[in-house]
């Protein structure tokens, strides 16, 4: 399942792999990703891209979105979040 949302020139794509839930953002050629284990109970990992190296871990979804927005040069309020990703975080 992949769900996409676009708002304020930011595109968000949510999908699941065998091991992770991934929320990937793209804006003006910049990317950021928030990932969590597929069971949904671990800390969120922020990466510069879905397959990039982990930059930081957060318990809260809001903190992870703040960091992702910073990587995109956007405000956290500008990031669209597809419905299946609403419950990410601890």
JOFENSUL-V680423 format. One record per residue. N is the residue number from 1. RES is the residue in three letters. SS is DSSP state (A for helix, B for strand, O for the rest). Layout:
n = <N | N>
res = <RES | RES>
ss = <SS | SS>
This chain:
n = <1 | 2 | 3 | 4 | 5 | 6 | 7 | 8 | 9 | 10 | 11 | 12 | 13 | 14 | 15 | 16 | 17 | 18 | 19 | 20 | 21 | 22 | 23 | 24 | 25 | 26 | 27 | 28 | 29 | 30 | 31 | 32 | 33 | 34 | 35 | 36 | 37 | 38 | 39 | 40 | 41 | 42 | 43 | 44 | 45 | 46 | 47 | 48 | 49 | 50 | 51 | 52 | 53 | 54 | 55 | 56 | 57 | 58 | 59 | 60 | 61 | 62 | 63 | 64 | 65 | 66 | 67 | 68 | 69 | 70 | 71 | 72 | 73 | 74 | 75 | 76 | 77 | 78 | 79 | 80 | 81 | 82 | 83 | 84 | 85 | 86 | 87 | 88 | 89 | 90>
res = <UNK | UNK | UNK | UNK | UNK | UNK | UNK | UNK | UNK | UNK | UNK | UNK | UNK | UNK | UNK | UNK | UNK | UNK | UNK | UNK | UNK | UNK | UNK | UNK | UNK | UNK | UNK | UNK | UNK | UNK | UNK | UNK | UNK | UNK | UNK | UNK | UNK | UNK | UNK | UNK | UNK | UNK | UNK | UNK | UNK | UNK | UNK | UNK | UNK | UNK | UNK | UNK | UNK | UNK | UNK | UNK | UNK | UNK | UNK | UNK | UNK | UNK | UNK | UNK | UNK | UNK | UNK | UNK | UNK | UNK | UNK | UNK | UNK | UNK | UNK | UNK | UNK | UNK | UNK | UNK | UNK | UNK | UNK | UNK | UNK | UNK | UNK | UNK | UNK | UNK>
ss = <O | B | B | B | B | B | B | O | O | B | B | B | B | B | B | B | O | O | O | B | B | B | B | B | B | B | B | O | O | B | B | B | B | B | B | B | B | O | O | O | O | O | O | B | B | B | B | O | O | O | O | O | O | B | B | B | B | B | O | O | A | A | A | A | A | A | A | A | A | A | A | A | O | O | O | A | A | A | O | O | O | O | A | A | A | O | O | O | O | O>
